[in-house]
C-alpha cells in the first residue's frame, strides 16, 4: 500500500528534480529542439512547394507534349496526303503516257498491217496477172498452133475492134 500512497517528502523531491530538469532542458535543449522543429517544418513546406511546382511544370510539359504530338500528327497527315496526291498524279501520268504509247503503237501496227496488206494484194495481183498471162500464153500457143485458128482469132479481134 505504500506504493499507492507516496510520502510528502518524496513528492517534494520529485518536484524539485523535475523543476531542475525542466530548467536545464529549457535553458539548453528547448531552443535547439524548437529550432530543429522549425527547420524541419520549413523543409517540409519547401518540399511541398517544390512538389507543387514540379506537378505544375509536369502538367505544362504534358500539355506542351500533347500539343507537339498533335502538331506532329497534323504534319504527318499533311505529308501523307501530299505523298498520296503526288503518287496519284504520277500514276495518272504514267497511265496517260502508257495509253499514248499504246495508241501510237496500235496506229503504227495498223499502218504496218495496211501496208503489208496492200503489198500482199499488189503481189497477189501481180502473181495473178503473171499466172493469167502464162495461162493465156499457153492457151494461145495451143490454139494458134495451126494456121486456120490464127486467122480466125485475128478476124474475131478485128471485128471486135470495129464495134468499139
C-alpha positions in Angstrom: 0.0 0.0 0.0 2.9 2.3 0.5 3.4 2.4 -3.2 0.0 3.7 -3.8 0.2 6.5 -1.3 3.6 8.2 -1.6 5.0 10.4 1.2 5.0 14.1 1.2 8.8 14.3 1.1 9.0 12.0 -1.9 6.6 14.3 -3.8 8.6 17.4 -2.9 11.9 15.8 -4.0 10.3 14.6 -7.3 9.0 18.2 -7.9 12.5 19.7 -7.2 14.2 17.2 -9.5 11.5 17.8 -12.2 12.0 21.6 -11.8 15.8 21.3 -12.2 15.4 19.0 -15.1 12.8 21.4 -16.7 15.1 24.4 -16.1 18.1 22.6 -17.7 16.1 21.4 -20.6 14.5 24.8 -21.1 17.9 26.5 -20.9 19.9 24.2 -23.1 17.7 21.8 -25.1 14.4 23.7 -25.7 15.7 26.2 -28.2 17.6 23.7 -30.3 14.7 21.3 -30.3 12.3 24.1 -31.3 14.6 25.4 -34.0 15.1 21.9 -35.4 11.3 21.5 -35.5 11.0 24.9 -37.3 13.8 23.8 -39.7 12.0 20.5 -40.3 8.7 22.3 -40.8 10.3 24.7 -43.2 12.0 21.9 -45.2 8.6 20.0 -45.4 6.9 23.2 -46.6 9.7 23.7 -49.2 9.4 20.2 -50.3 5.6 20.5 -50.7 6.0 23.8 -52.6 8.6 22.2 -54.8 6.3 19.2 -55.4 3.5 21.6 -56.3 5.8 23.5 -58.7 7.1 20.2 -60.2 3.5 19.0 -60.6 2.6 22.2 -62.3 5.7 22.0 -64.6 4.8 18.4 -65.4 1.3 19.4 -66.3 2.7 22.2 -68.5 5.2 19.8 -70.1 2.4 17.3 -70.7 0.2 19.9 -72.3 3.2 21.0 -74.4 4.0 17.4 -75.4 0.4 16.8 -76.3 0.5 20.0 -78.5 3.7 18.8 -80.1 2.2 15.4 -80.7 -0.9 17.0 -82.3 1.3 19.2 -84.5 3.4 16.2 -85.5 0.3 14.2 -86.3 -1.1 17.0 -88.4 2.2 17.4 -90.2 2.4 13.6 -90.7 -1.1 13.6 -92.1 -0.3 16.5 -94.4 2.8 14.8 -95.6 0.9 11.5 -96.2 -1.8 13.5 -98.1 0.8 15.2 -100.3 2.6 12.0 -100.9 -0.7 10.3 -101.9 -1.6 13.1 -104.2 1.9 13.0 -105.8 1.7 9.2 -106.2 -1.8 9.5 -107.7 -0.5 12.2 -110.1 2.4 10.0 -111.1 0.2 7.0 -111.6 -2.2 9.1 -113.7 0.7 10.5 -115.8 2.1 7.0 -116.2 -1.3 5.7 -117.3 -1.8 8.6 -119.7 1.8 8.1 -121.1 1.2 4.3 -121.4 -2.2 4.9 -123.2 -0.5 7.4 -125.5 2.3 4.9 -126.3 -0.2 2.1 -126.7 -2.2 4.2 -129.1 0.9 5.2 -131.1 1.9 1.5 -131.3 -1.6 0.5 -132.4 -1.5 3.2 -135.1 1.9 2.0 -136.2 0.7 -1.6 -136.2 -2.4 -0.7 -138.2 -0.3 1.3 -140.7 2.1 -1.6 -141.0 -0.8 -4.0 -141.4 -2.4 -1.9 -144.0 1.0 -1.5 -145.8 1.6 -5.3 -145.6 -2.0 -5.9 -146.8 -1.5 -3.5 -149.7 1.8 -5.2 -150.6 0.2 -8.6 -150.3 -2.7 -7.6 -152.5 -0.3 -6.0 -155.0 1.9 -9.1 -155.0 -1.2 -11.3 -155.4 -2.5 -9.2 -158.3 0.9 -9.3 -159.9 1.1 -13.1 -159.4 -2.5 -13.4 -160.7 -1.6 -11.3 -163.7 1.5 -13.2 -164.4 -0.4 -16.5 -164.0 -3.1 -15.2 -166.2 -0.6 -14.2 -168.9 1.1 -17.6 -168.6 -2.2 -19.4 -168.9 -3.3 -17.2 -171.8 0.1 -17.6 -173.5 -0.2 -21.4 -173.2 -3.8 -21.4 -174.4 -2.9 -19.2 -177.3 0.0 -21.3 -178.3 -2.2 -24.4 -178.2 -5.0 -22.7 -180.1 -2.7 -20.9 -182.6 -0.7 -23.9 -183.4 -2.5 -24.3 -186.7 -2.9 -21.6 -189.3 -6.6 -21.6 -189.6 -7.1 -21.0 -185.9 -4.7 -17.9 -186.1 -6.7 -16.4 -189.0 -10.0 -17.0 -187.2 -8.6 -15.3 -184.0 -7.4 -12.3 -185.9 -10.7 -11.8 -187.8 -12.6 -12.0 -184.5 -10.3 -9.4 -182.9 -10.7 -7.1 -185.9 -14.5 -7.4 -185.8 -14.5 -6.6 -182.1 -12.2 -3.6 -182.7 -14.7 -2.2 -185.2 -17.5 -2.4 -182.8 -15.9 -0.3 -180.1 
